[in-house]
Amino acid sequence: MTEACAYTVDVVSPQFPCGAAWLANALLELQVPLPHLWGFETAAEWQDVGDGVSRYAAMHGPWRQTLASLWPGRDFHFVQGVRPRFTHAFPWQLAPNQRTVWMVRDPRDALYSEWRRHQRNEGLSPAIDLPEFLRSPFLGGPVSVVDMLWLHLRAWQAVAQACPEQVLVLRFEDWKKRPVESLATVVRWIGVDACTEALQQACAASDVSRLQAIEQALALDDAQSRQFNRRGAVLEWEGTWPRSWYRAMGPEWLPLLHFLGYAPLQETGAPAPVCNLVEFMAWRGADGPEQRGAWASALQPINAARRAST
């Protein structure tokens, strides 16, 4: 279902580790409001205390392990006229022609980080290696973990190619190497003025080490607390993937990797099956003929691209 848009820009990322929280925290430091975070409206978490001041009032701090700069009682003077929505949605679920920041990461690193996260937080057995994990159902759905990432990236690739003036591609690797320059590009894109000093401070406040310190402190109080911020490393796959692991990814990945500017796979496995449209739409909650028609019309060319790549 396409959502009517009350936001000025969408910040889209796949539901895999790719650094979206870094950008959210950096924007928060620049006094940009965050009214929608990955499926959750945040208005109830804020208190208007007058004189243009918004105070974060959620006492339990639901974003404490995600946004290092957001804690109960902190005041902000938010800029006006900018309302980003952070989302994992597919393009046809959102308002058309919306300015979009598309955050991506080398899929090999994103998949590897997701695997390690499941080992740490979801009790995934160490006996399950990466290829087996990638072949497992994504959140119990009708597509595998590796296919879910491919489908999401391929859907947004189609938008970026068709409407390049609408989509700003932000690669994890680029902002890790040049965080201030990357943040400057984003704020210009979304219409926020920020000086170099403010950008530098926002980047420093959003470093992964701050979230790691928060998680370590929480773990002292609760040994069962979940941990999401592992390393934030670039090209980790180069030192961790044995050659056999590449066969978990099929040839359909090659055009996508090329488009995003990533190194090709050293080898590929068997082509992935095409997506079962009926099962996938039912799983993602596409109800009613209008919604199902929108999903089907969007997914069919993606399936066609997969067939062509094989």
C-alpha positions in Angstrom: 0.0 0.0 0.0 1.3 3.4 -0.9 1.4 5.8 2.1 0.2 9.4 1.8 3.2 11.4 2.6 3.5 13.7 5.6 7.3 13.7 5.3 9.7 15.7 3.3 12.3 13.0 2.6 12.5 9.2 2.9 15.6 7.6 4.3 15.5 4.0 3.0 17.6 1.1 4.0 17.2 -2.7 3.8 16.4 -4.5 7.0 20.1 -5.4 7.4 23.0 -3.6 9.1 24.0 -0.7 6.9 24.5 2.4 9.1 21.1 4.0 8.9 21.2 4.7 12.7 24.4 6.7 12.2 22.7 9.0 9.9 19.6 9.3 12.1 21.8 10.2 15.1 23.8 12.7 13.1 20.6 14.4 11.9 19.3 14.5 15.4 22.6 16.3 16.5 21.9 18.8 13.7 18.4 19.5 15.3 16.5 17.6 12.6 13.3 16.0 14.0 12.9 12.3 13.6 9.1 11.8 13.5 9.2 8.3 12.0 11.8 5.6 12.8 11.5 2.3 11.0 7.8 1.8 11.4 7.3 3.7 14.6 5.8 7.2 15.0 7.7 9.0 17.7 5.4 12.0 18.4 4.2 10.5 21.8 7.8 10.4 23.0 8.2 14.2 22.8 7.0 17.0 25.0 6.6 20.6 23.8 8.0 22.8 26.7 7.6 26.1 24.9 9.9 28.6 23.2 10.4 26.2 20.3 11.9 23.5 22.6 11.1 19.9 22.3 12.1 17.6 25.2 12.6 13.9 24.8 10.2 12.4 27.4 10.3 8.6 26.9 11.6 7.5 30.3 12.6 4.1 29.2 14.6 5.3 26.2 13.4 2.9 23.5 16.1 4.1 21.1 19.0 4.1 23.5 20.9 1.4 21.7 20.2 3.0 18.3 20.6 6.7 18.8 23.4 7.6 21.2 22.3 11.3 21.4 18.7 10.6 22.5 18.1 10.3 26.2 15.2 11.3 28.5 15.2 14.9 29.4 17.3 16.2 26.5 16.1 19.4 24.8 16.2 20.1 21.1 15.5 23.2 19.0 14.3 21.4 15.9 14.6 23.0 12.4 11.4 23.6 10.7 10.2 22.3 7.3 12.2 19.1 7.3 10.6 15.8 8.3 12.6 12.7 7.4 11.1 9.2 7.6 13.5 6.4 8.2 12.1 3.2 6.7 12.8 -0.3 5.4 9.9 -0.1 2.9 9.8 -1.1 -0.7 9.4 1.8 -3.1 5.8 0.9 -4.0 4.8 1.2 -0.3 5.7 4.9 -0.2 4.5 8.0 -1.9 5.7 8.3 -5.4 8.2 10.9 -6.5 9.5 11.5 -3.0 13.0 12.6 -2.5 14.9 9.7 -1.1 18.2 8.9 0.6 19.0 5.3 -0.2 21.5 3.8 2.2 23.4 0.7 1.1 26.3 -1.4 2.2 28.3 -4.1 0.4 25.8 -7.0 0.6 28.5 -9.4 1.7 29.3 -7.3 4.8 25.6 -6.7 5.5 24.8 -10.4 5.3 27.8 -11.3 7.4 26.9 -8.7 10.1 23.3 -10.0 10.1 24.5 -13.5 10.7 26.8 -12.5 13.5 23.9 -10.4 15.0 21.6 -13.5 15.0 24.3 -15.5 16.8 24.6 -12.9 19.5 21.0 -11.9 19.9 18.8 -14.7 18.6 20.6 -17.7 19.9 21.6 -18.9 16.4 23.7 -22.0 16.8 27.5 -21.7 16.0 27.0 -24.9 14.0 25.0 -23.0 11.4 27.4 -21.4 9.0 26.8 -18.3 6.9 25.5 -20.1 3.7 23.0 -22.1 5.7 21.8 -19.0 7.5 21.4 -17.1 4.2 19.3 -20.0 2.8 17.0 -19.9 5.9 13.6 -18.0 5.7 13.8 -14.3 6.4 11.7 -13.7 9.6 9.8 -16.9 8.8 8.6 -15.6 5.4 8.5 -17.2 2.0 11.9 -15.9 0.9 15.4 -16.6 2.2 17.6 -14.1 4.0 19.8 -13.6 1.0 16.8 -13.2 -1.3 15.2 -10.6 0.9 18.2 -8.4 0.7 18.4 -8.9 -3.1 14.7 -8.1 -3.6 14.9 -4.9 -1.6 18.1 -3.6 -3.2 16.9 -4.5 -6.7 13.6 -2.7 -6.2 15.4 0.5 -5.2 17.9 0.1 -7.9 15.1 0.3 -10.4 13.9 3.6 -8.9 17.5 5.0 -8.8 18.0 4.2 -12.4 14.6 5.5 -13.6 14.6 8.6 -11.4 18.2 9.5 -10.5 17.2 13.1 -9.6 15.0 11.6 -6.9 17.4 9.2 -5.2 20.6 10.0 -3.4 22.7 6.9 -2.9 24.7 6.9 0.3 27.1 4.0 0.6 28.2 2.7 4.1 31.8 2.6 2.9 31.8 6.2 1.7 30.5 7.7 5.0 32.9 5.5 7.0 35.8 6.9 5.0 34.5 10.5 4.7 31.8 11.0 7.3 31.7 14.8 7.3 31.6 15.1 3.5 28.9 12.4 3.3 26.8 14.1 6.0 27.2 17.4 4.2 25.9 15.8 1.0 22.8 14.5 2.8 21.9 17.7 4.6 22.1 19.6 1.3 19.9 17.0 -0.3 17.2 17.3 2.4 17.4 21.1 2.7 19.2 21.7 6.0 21.9 24.3 6.5 24.9 23.2 8.6 28.3 24.6 9.0 31.4 22.5 8.9 31.9 22.6 12.7 28.3 21.4 13.3 28.8 18.6 10.8 32.0 17.5 12.5 30.4 17.6 15.9 27.4 15.6 14.7 29.7 12.9 13.2 31.8 12.7 16.4 28.6 12.3 18.5 27.4 9.5 16.2 30.5 7.3 16.2 29.7 3.6 16.7 32.0 3.6 19.8 29.5 5.7 21.7 26.8 3.1 21.1 29.2 0.3 22.0 29.9 2.0 25.3 26.1 2.3 26.0 25.6 -1.4 25.2 28.5 -2.4 27.5 27.0 -0.3 30.3 23.5 -1.9 29.8 25.1 -5.4 29.8 26.5 -4.7 33.2 22.9 -4.3 34.5 21.3 -7.0 32.3 23.5 -9.8 30.9 20.6 -10.7 28.5 20.5 -7.3 26.9 20.7 -7.3 23.1 23.7 -5.9 21.3 23.4 -4.4 17.9 26.6 -2.5 17.4 29.4 -5.0 16.6 32.2 -3.5 14.6 30.8 -1.3 11.8 33.7 -2.5 9.7 34.3 -1.9 6.0 35.2 -4.9 3.7 35.1 -7.3 6.6 34.0 -10.0 4.1 37.4 -9.9 2.5 39.1 -11.4 5.5 36.3 -13.7 6.7 34.6 -15.3 3.7 36.1 -18.6 2.5 35.6 -19.1 -1.3 32.8 -21.6 -0.8 30.6 -19.0 0.9 30.2 -17.0 -2.3 28.1 -19.9 -3.7 25.3 -18.8 -1.4 24.8 -15.8 -3.8 23.6 -16.4 -7.3 24.5 -14.7 -10.6 21.6 -12.3 -10.1 23.8 -10.4 -7.7 26.4 -9.4 -10.3 24.5 -6.5 -12.1 23.4 -5.1 -8.7 27.0 -5.2 -7.3 28.2 -3.4 -10.4 25.6 -0.7 -10.2 26.4 0.0 -6.6 30.2 0.1 -7.3 31.1 -3.0 -5.4 33.6 -5.7 -6.3 32.1 -8.7 -8.2 31.7 -12.1 -6.5 34.7 -14.4 -6.8 32.3 -17.1 -7.8 28.5 -17.7 -7.7 26.2 -20.5 -6.8 23.0 -21.6 -8.5 20.5 -19.0 -9.5 17.9 -18.2 -6.9 14.3 -19.1 -7.7 12.0 -16.3 -8.8 9.9 -14.8 -6.1 6.4 -16.4 -5.5 4.3 -13.2 -5.9 1.2 -14.5 -4.1 3.1 -15.8 -1.1 5.3 -12.7 -0.8 2.5 -10.3 -1.1 0.4 -12.1 1.5 3.4 -12.2 3.9 4.1 -8.4 3.5 0.4 -7.6 4.1 -0.7 -6.6 0.7 -4.5 -6.7 1.2 -7.1 -6.0 -1.3 -7.0 -5.9 -5.1 -5.5 -2.4 -5.4 -2.6 -3.2 -3.1 -2.0 -6.6 -4.6 -2.0 -5.1 -8.1 0.6 -2.5 -7.1 2.9 -5.1 -5.5 2.5 -7.5 -8.5 3.2 -4.8 -11.1 6.3 -3.8 -9.2 7.6 -7.4 -8.5 7.1 -8.8 -12.0 9.9 -6.8 -13.6 12.2 -7.7 -10.6 11.5 -11.4 -11.3 12.1 -10.7 -15.0 15.5 -9.2 -14.1 16.3 -12.3 -12.1 15.4 -14.6 -14.9 17.5 -12.5 -17.3 20.6 -12.6 -15.1 20.5 -16.4 -15.0 
